Amino acid sequence: GDYVRLWVPELQGIKGADIHSPWALSSAALSQAGVTLGETYPRPVVTAPEWSRHISQRPGGSPHPRGRRGPAQAPAQHKDRGIDFYFSRKKDV
C-alpha cells in the first residue's frame, strides 16, 4: 500500500489494504479519503470475477458500488480457475 500511496497521490487518504481496490469502497469511505471515482480516480475498466471473491472476503469488506462485480459468471474456459491459477507455476489444471 505504501508504494501505491507514493506513486498514486490521489489515493493517499485511503488507509490499510483498501488501497488495493478503491473501487470496492463505500461512497462514505471514498468521500472521507477525498476520492471521487470517475473524477479524481478512474473507475476500473474491467473487474475480473476472481477479484470479487477476494474483495468480498476482505475484513470489513463493503459491497461493490452499485452492486457490480464484473460478469455474473466466469467465461467457460476460466470457470474453475481462481486467482491462484494465474500465479502458480503449475498450469495442468
C-alpha positions in Angstrom: 0.0 0.0 0.0 2.8 2.4 0.7 4.1 2.0 -2.8 0.7 2.8 -4.2 0.3 5.9 -2.0 3.7 7.1 -3.1 3.0 6.9 -6.8 -0.7 7.5 -6.9 -1.2 10.6 -4.7 -4.9 10.7 -5.4 -5.3 7.6 -3.1 -3.1 8.8 -0.2 -6.2 9.2 2.0 -7.2 5.5 1.8 -5.9 3.5 4.8 -4.8 -0.1 5.0 -5.3 -2.7 2.4 -8.3 -0.9 0.9 -5.8 1.0 -1.2 -5.6 -2.1 -3.5 -9.3 -2.0 -4.5 -10.5 1.6 -4.0 -13.4 1.0 -6.4 -14.9 -1.5 -3.9 -15.1 1.0 -1.1 -18.4 2.6 0.1 -19.1 6.1 -1.1 -18.7 7.3 2.5 -15.2 5.8 2.7 -14.2 7.3 -0.6 -15.6 10.7 0.4 -13.7 10.6 3.7 -10.5 9.8 1.7 -11.2 12.6 -0.8 -11.6 10.2 -3.7 -14.3 10.5 -6.3 -14.5 7.6 -8.7 -14.6 8.8 -12.3 -13.2 12.2 -11.3 -10.2 12.2 -9.1 -9.5 8.4 -9.7 -10.8 6.4 -12.7 -13.3 3.6 -12.4 -12.0 0.1 -13.3 -12.2 -0.8 -16.9 -12.6 -4.5 -16.1 -13.4 -6.2 -12.8 -12.3 -9.8 -13.1 -14.6 -12.3 -11.5 -11.6 -13.6 -9.5 -11.1 -10.3 -7.8 -14.7 -10.1 -6.5 -14.2 -13.2 -4.5 -11.2 -11.7 -2.7 -12.8 -8.3 -2.3 -15.8 -9.7 -0.5 -13.6 -11.7 1.9 -11.7 -8.6 3.0 -12.1 -7.7 6.7 -15.0 -5.2 6.9 -15.3 -5.6 3.1 -18.0 -3.4 1.7 -20.1 -4.3 -1.3 -19.1 -3.1 -4.7 -20.6 0.3 -5.5 -23.9 -0.2 -7.3 -23.6 -3.9 -6.7 -21.5 -4.6 -9.8 -18.6 -7.1 -9.6 -18.0 -8.0 -13.2 -19.7 -10.8 -15.1 -22.2 -12.8 -13.2 -20.4 -16.0 -14.3 -16.8 -16.6 -15.4 -16.2 -17.5 -19.0 -16.4 -21.3 -19.6 -12.6 -21.6 -20.2 -11.9 -19.9 -16.8 -14.8 -21.4 -14.8 -12.7 -23.3 -12.3 -9.7 -21.1 -12.1 -9.2 -18.9 -9.1 -6.7 -16.1 -8.8 -4.1 -18.6 -7.6 -4.1 -20.3 -11.0 -2.6 -17.3 -12.6 0.3 -17.0 -10.1 1.2 -20.7 -9.7 3.9 -22.3 -11.8 2.0 -25.5 -12.4 -0.6 -25.0 -15.1 -2.0 -28.5 -15.7 -5.4 -27.6 -14.1 
